């Protein structure tokens, strides 16, 4: 799928999409911790967790950080 030009994917959406990809694996048991999905200045906030209502939109002009962990059998 080509997402070029999209302007509506938020930090929260990024974290949820990663979790959805992981959930497709039959041995996936859940997240190890809440994903740190952040862009720009938010990436400097220790243990930042995006809120669905206030999350920033991901863009190609700032650094995007995604730190996450998954548990598998």
Protein Blocks (a to p, Z undefined) as FASTA:
>chain_A
ZZehiakbcfklmmmmmmmmmmmpmkbgbdfbdcdddehjllmpghiacdfkloccddfk
bccddddddddZZ
